[in-house]
């Protein structure tokens, strides 16, 4: 006979097992790590997912009240650290982990922090293009912050010395990895900014996010942003991007590229200078040629062979004007005298004295006016004459010779170019006080 009291219901057994789980001190608070799988966010706000590793998997859930406290958004594939308790869900009779806290594991924590800092400084405008400083075209002093040994400093040193050896370079040995790196980078940035350098290069070789983390620290980001000197960041390789790269005025993919970015190529500068030298020489020769042609033209003009011809007409006109002024004054005086005699015959003796005095004053006044006018005219003509003489003298070939220049001729032909003579030709050199006959020994072209 079967005794029915020995058999439990499914729900009773499930409740019993759940009670065992809930009272077990090792299961009421567990710490477990793994990878999120089958992650779902229910419309209720609860999270449902599985946590797995290479050898096993466990069902998990997190209630809405705990999910609201998370500092990141979990997603499929995240490596996480979970705190929670293990219990049984009576509805299905399976055990599961009830998570109360989820955190990213290891590198995930760093990426979470990196994104938070990136958002913070983006909102503060640290990455804005308008805050970036331009690099000087020809730096005289470059400060380099990197480790004193390693490939980075050697690459920078080699590139700077080959491209632009004119610049003074100050190498500041800097810790670029580890706990002490942040403070050392900040202190050395402040030192470099006070050196009066034209540009600062800060960087290191490649590495993991942990190796490069010092260049994501808030103190380093703010020190770069506060620099008055333009900063080039060259941290890691091209695929590595740190907050220092984003806040710096310029970002180079490698330390070598930073050295190239900071300097012009001296070989290109030499080519440019040579071209400028050629252009200036060509321009100067063209000007000399034009001036020589103008000088020869003026020297051959008949009026400059006898510059007084220009003023002879002026001098004659001046004499003629002076003569006419004198005639006019004499004519006016004679006319006034005739008028005086004519009037004096018509007036009585009493009015004669008054009229005579008036006429005398009129004549005297007119004479003064005429004298002043004549003096002014004569002075003006003399000034014009002096100006013309001075102008002609400055253009005269004789005056040019007095200033130390010479006119070189070959058989009475003025020599205008080195191509007008050849070696061993004889030339005549006209100076201010005589001539010299010379032989052409050598021609520089």
C-alpha positions in Angstrom: 0.0 0.0 0.0 1.3 3.4 -1.0 1.5 6.0 1.7 0.5 9.3 0.0 1.8 11.5 2.8 5.4 10.7 1.7 5.0 12.6 -1.6 5.5 16.4 -1.8 4.1 18.7 -4.4 6.3 20.4 -6.9 5.7 23.8 -5.4 6.4 22.5 -1.9 9.7 21.0 -2.9 10.6 24.2 -4.8 9.8 26.3 -1.7 11.9 24.1 0.5 14.9 24.3 -1.9 14.4 28.1 -2.1 14.4 28.3 1.7 17.7 26.4 1.8 19.2 28.9 -0.7 17.9 31.9 1.1 19.3 30.8 4.5 22.7 29.8 3.2 25.2 32.5 4.3 27.4 31.7 1.3 24.6 32.4 -1.1 23.0 35.5 0.4 25.9 37.7 -0.9 28.1 36.5 -3.7 30.7 38.2 -5.9 31.0 36.8 -9.4 32.6 37.9 -12.7 31.8 36.8 -16.2 30.5 38.0 -19.6 27.0 39.3 -20.2 24.9 37.2 -22.6 21.3 37.3 -23.9 21.0 40.7 -22.3 17.5 42.2 -22.3 15.9 45.3 -20.7 12.2 44.6 -20.0 9.6 47.3 -20.4 9.2 47.1 -16.6 12.8 48.3 -16.2 14.1 45.0 -14.9 17.2 43.5 -16.6 17.4 39.9 -17.7 20.6 38.2 -18.8 22.9 35.3 -18.5 26.5 35.4 -17.0 28.9 33.0 -18.6 32.5 32.0 -18.7 34.4 29.3 -20.6 32.9 26.5 -18.6 29.5 27.5 -17.4 26.5 29.9 -17.5 24.0 31.1 -14.9 20.7 33.0 -15.3 20.6 36.4 -13.8 18.2 39.3 -13.3 18.3 42.8 -11.8 15.3 44.6 -10.4 14.5 48.1 -11.7 15.4 49.8 -8.4 19.0 48.4 -8.6 19.3 49.0 -12.3 18.6 52.7 -11.8 21.7 53.0 -9.7 24.1 51.8 -12.5 26.7 54.3 -13.7 26.9 52.8 -17.2 24.7 51.0 -19.7 25.4 47.3 -19.8 25.4 45.6 -23.2 26.0 42.2 -24.7 29.5 41.0 -24.4 30.6 43.3 -21.5 33.0 41.8 -19.0 31.5 42.6 -15.6 31.8 42.2 -11.8 28.5 41.4 -10.2 27.4 41.5 -6.5 24.1 39.7 -5.7 22.4 36.7 -4.1 21.5 33.3 -5.3 17.9 32.1 -5.0 15.3 30.0 -6.7 12.5 31.3 -8.9 9.6 29.2 -7.9 7.7 29.7 -11.1 10.2 27.7 -13.1 12.0 25.9 -10.3 15.4 27.1 -11.4 18.0 28.9 -9.4 19.3 32.3 -10.6 21.5 35.2 -9.5 19.7 38.3 -8.3 22.2 41.1 -9.1 22.3 44.2 -6.8 25.3 45.9 -8.5 27.1 45.6 -11.8 30.5 47.1 -12.7 32.7 46.8 -15.7 35.7 44.5 -15.2 39.3 45.8 -15.6 39.7 47.6 -18.9 36.0 48.2 -19.2 36.2 50.4 -16.1 38.9 52.5 -17.8 36.9 52.9 -21.0 33.8 53.9 -18.9 35.9 56.5 -17.1 37.4 57.7 -20.4 34.0 58.3 -22.0 32.9 60.2 -18.9 35.9 62.5 -19.0 35.6 63.0 -22.7 32.0 64.1 -22.3 33.0 66.4 -19.4 35.7 68.2 -21.3 33.8 68.3 -24.5 30.9 70.2 -22.7 33.5 72.6 -21.2 34.8 73.5 -24.6 38.3 72.1 -24.1 38.3 70.5 -27.6 36.9 73.4 -29.5 38.8 74.3 -32.7 38.7 78.1 -31.9 40.8 77.4 -28.8 43.6 75.8 -30.8 46.9 77.8 -31.2 48.7 78.0 -34.5 52.2 76.5 -34.7 55.0 79.0 -35.6 56.4 78.7 -39.1 60.1 78.9 -38.1 60.4 77.8 -34.4 63.6 78.9 -32.7 63.1 76.9 -29.5 61.4 73.5 -29.1 60.7 71.8 -25.8 60.3 68.0 -25.8 58.6 66.1 -23.0 59.1 62.3 -23.2 61.0 59.5 -21.5 64.8 60.0 -21.6 65.2 56.5 -23.2 63.3 54.6 -25.8 62.3 54.9 -29.4 60.2 58.0 -29.0 63.0 60.3 -27.9 65.4 58.9 -30.5 62.9 59.3 -33.3 62.2 62.9 -32.3 65.9 63.7 -31.9 66.9 62.3 -35.3 64.0 64.0 -37.1 64.6 67.4 -35.6 68.4 67.3 -36.2 67.9 66.3 -39.9 65.0 68.6 -40.7 65.7 71.8 -38.9 69.1 71.9 -37.0 68.7 75.7 -36.5 66.2 75.2 -33.7 67.3 75.0 -30.0 65.8 71.8 -28.5 65.3 71.3 -24.8 64.6 67.7 -23.8 62.8 67.3 -20.5 63.0 63.8 -19.1 59.4 62.8 -18.2 57.8 59.8 -16.6 55.1 58.7 -19.1 53.7 55.6 -17.4 52.6 54.5 -14.0 51.4 56.1 -10.8 54.0 58.9 -10.8 53.5 59.8 -14.5 50.5 62.2 -14.0 52.2 64.6 -11.6 55.5 64.5 -13.5 53.8 65.3 -16.8 51.9 68.2 -15.2 55.0 69.7 -13.6 57.1 69.4 -16.7 54.4 71.0 -18.8 54.4 74.0 -16.5 58.2 74.1 -16.7 58.2 74.0 -20.5 55.6 76.6 -20.8 57.8 79.0 -18.8 60.9 78.4 -20.9 59.7 80.8 -23.6 59.8 78.0 -26.2 57.9 78.3 -29.5 56.3 74.9 -29.3 56.0 71.9 -26.9 56.0 68.3 -28.0 54.7 65.8 -25.4 54.4 62.1 -26.1 55.5 58.6 -25.9 55.5 55.3 -27.9 52.5 53.0 -28.2 50.9 50.8 -25.5 47.7 49.5 -24.0 45.1 51.8 -22.6 46.5 51.2 -19.1 50.0 52.2 -20.3 48.7 55.4 -21.9 46.3 56.3 -19.1 48.4 59.0 -17.6 47.6 61.1 -20.7 43.9 60.8 -19.9 44.2 62.1 -16.4 42.3 65.3 -15.6 45.4 67.1 -14.3 47.3 66.5 -17.6 44.3 67.6 -19.7 43.9 70.8 -17.8 47.7 71.5 -17.8 47.8 71.2 -21.6 44.7 73.4 -22.0 46.3 76.1 -19.8 49.6 76.2 -21.7 50.3 79.5 -23.5 52.8 77.7 -25.8 51.3 75.6 -28.6 51.3 71.9 -27.7 51.7 69.0 -30.1 50.5 65.7 -28.6 52.1 62.5 -29.9 50.9 59.7 -27.6 51.1 56.1 -28.8 50.4 55.1 -32.4 47.9 56.4 -34.9 45.1 54.1 -33.6 45.6 55.3 -30.0 43.6 58.4 -29.1 43.9 60.0 -25.6 42.3 63.1 -24.1 45.7 64.7 -24.4 45.4 64.3 -28.2 42.0 65.9 -28.2 42.9 68.9 -26.0 46.3 69.6 -27.5 46.6 72.3 -30.2 47.8 69.7 -32.7 47.8 65.9 -32.7 50.5 63.9 -34.4 50.0 60.1 -35.0 53.6 59.3 -33.9 56.5 61.1 -32.2 58.3 61.3 -35.6 55.3 62.9 -37.1 55.2 65.4 -34.3 58.8 66.5 -35.0 57.9 66.9 -38.7 54.8 68.9 -37.8 56.8 71.3 -35.6 59.5 72.2 -38.1 60.0 73.2 -41.7 62.4 71.2 -43.9 65.7 73.1 -44.1 66.4 71.6 -47.5 63.2 73.1 -48.8 64.1 76.4 -47.2 67.5 76.4 -49.0 65.8 75.8 -52.3 63.3 78.7 -51.6 66.2 81.1 -50.5 68.1 80.3 -53.7 65.0 81.1 -55.8 64.6 84.4 -53.9 68.2 85.2 -54.5 67.8 84.5 -58.3 64.7 86.6 -58.4 66.3 89.6 -56.5 69.4 89.5 -58.7 67.3 89.5 -61.9 65.2 92.4 -60.6 68.2 94.4 -59.6 69.9 93.8 -63.0 66.7 94.9 -64.8 66.6 98.1 -62.7 70.2 98.9 -63.3 69.7 98.3 -67.0 66.7 100.6 -67.2 68.5 103.3 -65.2 71.5 103.1 -67.4 69.3 103.4 -70.5 67.6 106.4 -69.0 70.9 108.0 -68.1 72.3 107.4 -71.6 69.2 108.9 -73.1 69.4 112.0 -70.9 73.1 112.3 -71.5 72.5 112.4 -75.3 69.7 114.9 -75.1 71.0 118.2 -76.5 69.5 120.4 -73.8 71.6 118.6 -71.1 74.8 119.2 -73.0 74.2 123.0 -72.4 71.7 123.2 -69.5 71.8 127.0 -69.6 69.7 126.9 -72.7 66.8 126.0 -70.5 67.0 129.2 -68.5 68.2 131.6 -71.2 64.6 132.3 -72.3 63.6 132.8 -68.6 66.4 135.2 -68.0 65.5 137.2 -71.1 61.8 137.3 -70.1 62.8 138.5 -66.7 64.9 141.3 -68.1 62.1 142.2 -70.4 59.5 142.3 -67.6 61.8 144.4 -65.5 62.2 146.9 -68.3 58.5 147.1 -69.0 57.8 147.7 -65.3 60.2 150.6 -65.2 58.7 152.1 -68.4 55.2 151.7 -66.9 56.2 153.4 -63.7 57.8 156.3 -65.5 54.8 156.6 -67.8 52.4 156.7 -64.9 54.5 159.3 -63.1 54.6 161.5 -66.3 50.9 161.1 -66.8 50.2 162.1 -63.2 52.5 165.1 -63.6 50.7 166.2 -66.8 47.4 165.8 -65.0 48.7 167.8 -62.1 49.8 170.7 -64.3 46.5 170.6 -66.2 44.5 170.7 -63.0 46.7 173.3 -61.3 46.0 175.8 -64.1 42.3 175.4 -63.4 42.2 175.8 -59.6 42.8 178.8 -57.4 45.8 179.2 -55.2 43.8 178.2 -52.1 43.0 174.7 -53.4 46.3 174.2 -55.0 48.1 173.2 -51.9 45.5 170.7 -50.8 45.3 169.2 -54.3 49.0 169.0 -54.6 49.4 167.3 -51.3 46.7 164.7 -52.3 48.3 164.0 -55.6 51.7 163.7 -54.0 50.4 161.1 -51.5 48.7 159.2 -54.4 51.9 159.1 -56.4 53.9 158.1 -53.4 51.5 155.3 -52.6 51.5 154.0 -56.2 55.3 154.1 -56.2 55.4 152.0 -53.1 52.9 149.5 -54.5 54.9 149.3 -57.8 58.1 148.8 -55.9 56.7 146.0 -53.8 55.1 144.3 -56.8 58.3 144.6 -58.8 60.3 143.2 -55.8 58.0 140.3 -55.4 58.0 139.5 -59.1 61.8 139.6 -59.3 62.2 137.5 -56.2 59.7 134.9 -57.5 61.5 134.7 -60.9 64.9 134.4 -59.1 63.5 131.5 -57.0 62.2 129.7 -60.1 65.5 130.3 -61.8 67.5 128.8 -58.9 65.1 125.8 -58.8 65.5 125.1 -62.5 69.3 125.5 -62.3 69.5 123.0 -59.3 67.2 120.5 -61.1 69.3 120.7 -64.3 72.5 120.4 -62.3 71.3 117.2 -60.6 70.5 115.6 -64.0 73.7 116.8 -65.6 76.2 114.0 -66.4 78.9 116.2 -65.0 77.1 116.3 -61.6 76.8 112.5 -61.7 80.5 112.2 -62.2 81.1 114.6 -59.3 79.2 112.1 -57.0 81.8 109.4 -57.7 80.2 107.6 -60.8 82.1 107.0 -64.0 81.2 106.6 -67.7 83.0 103.7 -69.4 83.3 103.8 -73.2 84.8 101.6 -75.9 85.6 103.6 -79.0 83.3 106.4 -78.0 80.4 104.0 -77.4 79.1 103.8 -73.8 79.4 100.3 -72.3 76.0 99.3 -70.9 76.6 95.5 -70.2 79.4 93.1 -69.6 78.5 91.6 -72.9 79.6 94.8 -74.7 83.3 94.0 -74.0 85.6 91.0 -73.9 88.8 90.3 -72.1 91.9 92.3 -73.2 89.7 95.0 -74.7 90.8 98.6 -73.9 88.2 101.0 -72.5 88.1 104.7 -71.6 86.9 105.6 -68.1 85.6 109.1 -67.8 85.9 110.6 -64.3 85.1 114.0 -63.0 88.6 115.3 -63.4 89.9 113.4 -66.4 90.0 110.1 -68.2 91.6 106.7 -67.6 92.5 104.1 -70.3 92.2 100.6 -68.9 92.4 97.0 -70.2 89.7 94.4 -69.4 91.4 91.7 -67.4 88.4 89.6 -66.3 84.6 89.6 -66.7 82.2 88.4 -64.0 78.8 87.4 -65.3 
